[in-house]
Structure formats: C-alpha cells, structure tokens
Amino acid sequence: MDNTQAEKTFEFEQKVPIPSYLIALVVGDLHSMRIGPRSILWSEKQRIESLSERQQKQKNYFDAESFLSTAESILTPYAWDQFNILIMPSSYPFGGMEHPCLVYISPTIIHSLEDPNETSNFSNSIVHEVAHCWWGNLVTHKTWRHFWINEGIATFFERKILARRFGLPTQHFHAILGWKELNDSNNRMMVINPGLTVMVPNLAKIYPDEATGPTCYEKGFQFLFYLENQIVKDEGMFEQFLKHLVEKRSYQSMDSFDFKNDFIEFFARKSDVILDIVEQMKAVDWDSWFFKDSMPPVNMLSRLQNTL
C-alpha cells in the first residue's frame, strides 16, 4: 500500500492458481480479529467487538484450525496459506462461498454466536467450506453439468471431517438429514422438472443455477458413500483414492467420466490388496448413477446409524 499519495494503491498476489468463478473482491470498512494460526475473522467493527468478547470467554469457539488439520490428515497439505472468514452483509443470499483464502459466510450463521447461551461450535458451520478448499478450489468441475464433482465430494469430505472430530454417529446423522432433504427435493422436482433430479443433468436451455440444489450435494454424497461402503468396503483404501485424486487433478478441471476412469484405474491396481475389487467394480451401474432421474439407484439409508 502506498501511503505517500492522496490515493492508496492496494496490491494482492494470488500465487496458487484458482478457477475464474472463485475470483471475488470485498470492499468496506472492515475490522478483524485473529481466530487461529491460519485464520482471521473480518466484519464490521461492532460485530468484531462483540465476537471478540465471545472468544475471550470461550477460547476454542472459532476453532477452524482443527478442521483444517483434520482435512490435511486425510488428504494433502492445505494449499492456500490463509483460511480467513468474512461475515457478509445481511443481504448476502447464500450460506457461504468458498473463495480461496477468504471464505464468505452469511451473518445468519453467526447470529447464534451473539447468544451467550449458545454453545455450538462456530467451526461446525464452516466445515463445508473447509472441504471446498480441496474439492472445488483445487479439483474443479469441468462444466456446470458435472457440479456434483464440487458439491457432492465436498459434502462427502465434510462428513468425513465431522466423523474424525465428533464420531461416526455425527457423520451419519448429517447424512440422514441429507437423505431427507434429497427425498423432499426429489418429490417436488419429479413434478416440476425430473431432469434436475439427475446427478449429471442435461443443461441445454436450462440456467445452471437451477441445477445447484440437493441433487448435486446429496446424490453425489450417496454415490461416494455407496462406492466406499458397498464396492471398496475399506475406508482407508477409499481415502487413499481421494488423496490420489487430489494429487492427480489439483489445479485442473475434471468431469464425471474422468472420475469414473480414475476410480477404475486406481482400484484395478489394488486387486492384490482388495481381492474381489475388480468383480465388485463391475457391479457399479455408472449410467444409472450419472443419468437416471429420481432417487439414487441404490438405497444406502440402511447403512446409516440413527443413534445420535
């Protein structure tokens, strides 16, 4: 910043390649507070002052760092250096957006933080955005038709982080809620536009925003949950595949067919470790998962623990 002139020039260099849709600028009278070794929270002065008092009372309230560390333990080192958080104005129409280095979140997410009787962990609200730091920001969908590559895998990885931090019942509880949301959405969309219940929809003459509902999040999650639990049947091995995918596809875009080819190629090499994996992969009905409308072709609800 040049302070010697009446006008000030701000410069920022993003050294890590990012998809163009993730570029965003924020301008305003912003104040900040550090909430972790890699994280700063930004907002208006009054809100920062209020949240600073909350942080002093409950030291681990803004513990985004534990989620980043957990994610790194499963996949690869965090690529973006900083994981900062910006609380947006009330008019912001989304829950959050995973812009690299500075995640945007709705103020509705942090209202509970200003309630002294609220004890929920702030970081739990942004764990999905943590997941996007790998799925979406590093490995990106090739076209909007393959949006589940971003949101489905991010949702799956988000719940893996929750399982590591809070136990498997927490992961399954969120998955059960997701199934209900998917089912409710499916019932509506099968009447309005069945094509939007397809995981890889045909978006000809359709505004892509219309295809960003629960299908790409929750049908994508169910697909990965199915592959891990019914085909691979080895959580550690499946996580190795996810790590391999990040290492192979980082700073690139990919589509559903790339995912299929990478999955088959990776596990074909593991046939000496998972003896029946080649036969198990033959059972995957890729076309039904990718292109069939309505609910997922395999119901995995019975695999979820309703014990929380």
Disulfide bonds with the S-S distance in Angstrom:
none
